[in-house]
């Protein structure tokens, strides 16, 4: 077996690209649409070792899901995200989280990504 790939529901391609590509700095590994140009999008994204699929397909993922992501330096990630100029959210770091310092971001579709710096 290999690492699982979470599938999150996406409802608007433009908003998804602004959030995941421009703000979180993911890159697109691949995209899939059926035979017509206006077809719904299924895409695989990557940032470092974090791989994530976004799907506009009904039944793939549920808006409001949560993904927990371990990071080595949540403060550096925080500073990098705040430097992007994306003004739709302004996450902070919760230092006293049970798993260690944690920063949550909520995408335009109500999915939460929890970046957690594990305790030593």
C-alpha positions as CSV (number, residue, x, y, z in Angstrom):
1,X,0.0,0.0,0.0
2,X,1.0,3.6,-0.5
3,X,-0.2,6.9,1.2
4,X,-3.9,7.6,0.8
5,X,-5.0,10.6,-1.3
6,X,-7.9,12.5,0.2
7,X,-10.7,13.6,-2.2
8,X,-12.3,16.9,-1.3
9,X,-15.4,18.3,-3.0
10,X,-15.0,21.4,-5.2
11,X,-17.9,23.4,-6.5
12,X,-16.2,26.2,-8.5
13,X,-13.0,25.8,-10.6
14,X,-12.0,29.5,-10.4
15,X,-12.3,29.6,-6.6
16,X,-10.5,26.3,-6.2
17,X,-7.6,27.5,-8.3
18,X,-7.3,30.8,-6.4
19,X,-7.3,29.0,-3.1
20,X,-5.2,25.9,-3.8
21,X,-2.8,27.2,-6.4
22,X,-2.5,30.9,-5.7
23,X,-2.9,30.8,-1.9
24,X,-1.7,27.4,-0.7
25,X,0.9,27.0,-3.5
26,X,-0.1,23.6,-4.7
27,X,0.9,22.5,-8.2
28,X,-1.4,20.6,-10.6
29,X,-0.2,17.1,-11.3
30,X,-3.0,16.3,-13.7
31,X,-6.6,17.2,-14.6
32,X,-9.4,15.2,-16.0
33,X,-12.6,16.2,-17.8
34,X,-14.9,14.1,-19.9
35,X,-15.2,14.7,-23.6
36,X,-16.7,18.1,-23.6
37,X,-15.0,21.4,-22.6
38,X,-17.5,22.4,-20.0
39,X,-17.4,19.1,-18.2
40,X,-16.8,19.0,-14.5
41,X,-13.2,18.9,-13.3
42,X,-11.3,16.2,-11.3
43,X,-7.8,17.3,-10.5
44,X,-4.8,16.1,-8.5
45,X,-2.7,18.7,-6.6
46,X,0.6,18.4,-4.8
47,X,2.6,20.5,-2.4
48,X,5.7,18.7,-1.2
49,X,4.5,15.3,0.0
50,X,0.9,16.5,0.5
51,X,-1.2,15.1,-2.4
52,X,-4.9,16.0,-2.7
53,X,-7.6,15.4,-5.2
54,X,-10.4,18.0,-5.9
55,X,-13.5,16.8,-7.5
56,X,-16.6,18.5,-8.9
57,X,-18.2,15.1,-9.4
58,X,-21.4,14.5,-7.3
59,X,-20.6,11.9,-4.7
60,X,-16.9,12.5,-4.6
61,X,-16.2,13.9,-1.2
62,X,-18.6,16.0,0.9
63,X,-18.3,19.7,1.4
64,X,-17.3,20.3,5.0
65,X,-14.7,17.5,5.3
66,X,-11.4,17.8,7.2
67,X,-7.9,16.7,6.4
68,X,-5.2,16.7,9.0
69,X,-1.7,17.4,7.6
70,X,1.6,17.1,9.6
71,X,4.1,19.9,9.0
72,X,7.6,20.5,10.3
73,X,7.2,24.2,10.9
74,X,3.7,25.6,11.2
75,X,5.0,29.1,11.9
76,X,6.9,29.2,8.6
77,X,3.8,28.0,6.8
78,X,1.7,30.7,8.5
79,X,4.1,33.4,7.4
80,X,4.3,32.1,3.9
81,X,0.5,32.1,3.6
82,X,0.1,35.5,5.0
83,X,2.6,36.9,2.5
84,X,0.4,35.8,-0.5
85,X,-2.0,38.7,-0.1
86,X,-5.1,36.3,-0.2
87,X,-7.5,38.4,1.9
88,X,-10.5,36.0,2.1
89,X,-9.2,34.3,5.3
90,X,-6.7,35.1,7.9
91,X,-5.8,31.9,9.8
92,X,-3.9,31.9,13.1
93,X,-1.9,29.3,15.0
94,X,-3.5,27.6,18.0
95,X,-0.5,26.8,20.1
96,X,-2.3,24.6,22.7
97,X,-3.9,22.1,20.3
98,X,-3.7,18.5,21.5
99,X,-1.5,17.4,18.6
100,X,0.8,20.4,18.8
101,X,0.6,23.9,17.3
102,X,-2.1,23.9,14.6
103,X,-3.2,26.2,11.9
104,X,-6.6,25.6,10.1
105,X,-7.6,27.0,6.7
106,X,-11.1,26.6,5.3
107,X,-11.4,26.4,1.6
108,X,-14.3,28.1,-0.4
109,X,-16.3,24.9,-0.1
110,X,-16.2,24.6,3.7
111,X,-13.4,21.9,3.7
112,X,-10.9,22.3,6.5
113,X,-7.2,21.6,6.3
114,X,-5.5,21.4,9.6
115,X,-1.7,21.9,9.4
116,X,-0.2,20.5,12.6
117,X,3.3,20.7,13.9
118,X,3.6,17.5,16.0
119,X,5.1,17.7,19.5
120,X,8.6,16.4,19.8
